[in-house]
Structures are given as C-alpha cells and as structure tokens.
Amino acid sequence: MGGAAVSTLDTVGAVLFIGWTVAMWSAVVVLAYANRGPVRPWLYKTAVGLIGLGVVGQLGHFQEHVSQAGYWVANPYSPAWMTPWAMSLARGMGQIDSTKPALGMEILHLTGNFIFLAGLVGIVLITKRATGQLKSRKWAKMGVWMQGIHGIEHIVLTASVALGASRAIGLSTWFGLIEPGPALVTYRVWWHFVANLIGTGILAVSLYHLRKEKRAVKNGYVAEVQPEEKPADILSCDLFPVSEEDVVRSPALTNRS
C-alpha cells in the first residue's frame, strides 16, 4: 500500500466491514443454538438475512478477484493490483500494525472469505428442519467444506504476516518459497481466482436448488408454529416467496442434523 495516508473513510469502512463479519458469525452461533429447540418465526427471517448478506458479500469479494485476474491479463509482469475500494479497506485494516504493509490486505481477504462462508452456513441452517434429501443442503455443505479449507488458508496467510514473516506463508504462496515478483503474483492471483470461481459456482447451484425446494424448507418452520403465530410472518420475509397455500402443515416433520 506504499505508506499512503489513512483517511477517516478508510478507518470507518474497515470498522464497518469487520463489524459485518462479526455480526454474521454472531448470527450463525445464535441460529445454530436456537435451531436445536422449538421453531420461532425469527429463526427463518434471520437465516434469510444471513444468506442474503452472504450473497452480497461474495458478489463484492468475487468481483475483486475477477478484477485482479483481469489486471494480470493486461499486465502480467506488474505487481498485484486491487480496486480502489479494496485498497481503502486494506489501508484501514492495516492500522492494526502499520509496520506490516501487507497485513491490511490479508485481513481484508480473510474477512471477505468468512462473510462468504457464513452465507453458505446460513443455507445449511435454514434447511436443517426440512425432511428429505435436499440438494440445496448438499451443495451448501460442499461449499462449507471447501470455503472452510480456503478460510484456513487465509488464516495462515494472515497469521504469518502478523507474526512477522517476510512474506505471507500458505498454499497460495507455495509456503513462502516463491520469491516476490511476477511468478508469485501470477500463482497467487490465479490460485485465489479459481478457488473463488468454484466456490461462487457452488453457491449459485445451492441457491438454485433452494429456490426449487422452498416449499420443503418452509414446511419445517410453519409446522411447529403455534396458532396465535401467523404463518404470514414467515412467508412475507423471504428471498424465495411462496403463498400460504403452498405450505403444507405437517406435525410429522422432523429435524435434520
């Protein structure tokens, strides 16, 4: 980041972005715990919000990697590049330790990955009460495993820089053995681009099936709602709306693990 001055906007953006990540994982913890008990209307609404924020976050995250790959195609021998908004966030996050110029960028990509991961976990949680083998749940679990491993990679990259390594250490840097320069930039840019391309594809497939399986998902929430609780409270807040008539009330529905 070349020692550029950090603005108030950089700082505010970094705080909000980190806060976004913390809020999403707080929601994951609350949903995972609350889903073990009786259904409540807010469970469904919170899961929908978690998924929606995860999708928005990954759209921004993935476009960053697309931009980086596009810049590499035009400038294969130049240093790695980030969009202006990403540079702003990285500068703000880099204030954690200004003696390590790469730390802000590593934290930015770490938080971006965990926002995406939280959205995938949201799909797993929202389908927990549905019966049958849901394809949306299967694909989301696949995404959680993949992005979980990718998340570990970002944790290692960030921790290595934070602990004083001369360069980030991880699979995407060949454990720090590739010398800084065009070879390292090429390997790392395309490694993360491909990882995010596959992860985004898995998310898209999972969302496609979630839309097709919306009735089965909603049945798991409406079946246990008490008479005084309106099903419309659930049906009105949704990424994939259906009418009340579409929902089959069945007390025989059981939870899925």
C-alpha angles and dihedrals in degrees: 000000000000098000093289115174115266114234130206088251090056091052096045092047092050093049092049093047093050089045089053090055094047092048092052094050090046087056090049091055093046093047094046091052098040093047088067090069137047117319120263126189092240091060092068094042093049092049090050090051091048092052092046093051090047091054092048091048094050093048088058093041095049094047087056091057091044089052092049092050091047091051090050091053089055095038109025094164097046127097117271114282135211131193117260093253091051091048089052092052092045091052090051094048092044090068087082085080115359091187090072107062095188095051096086092053092049092050090048094055091042092055092043091055093048092051088055092046091051090054091053090048087052090061090051090050097045091053094047095099097046121104123228132034105305117199090208090059092046093052093043091053089051089052092048091054093047096044091042089060089044088050091054088053090055092046090054092046092050095043093050092055093043091052092054106265113160089233135010113279119214145101091283090059094039087250092302095301096116110087117236111270141074094323093056093043091050095048096045098043093051095039092058093038092056092044091053093042091057093043093049090049091053090050091051092051091047092051090048091055092042089059091050092047096044093117094056091046094050093046088065091059102038096047094070098039113119118242093253091055112084117230086212088072087067099036095050096059109058148120087216108035123199131175123260089250090062092063117088113208110219125163088197092074111117134196122263121217 
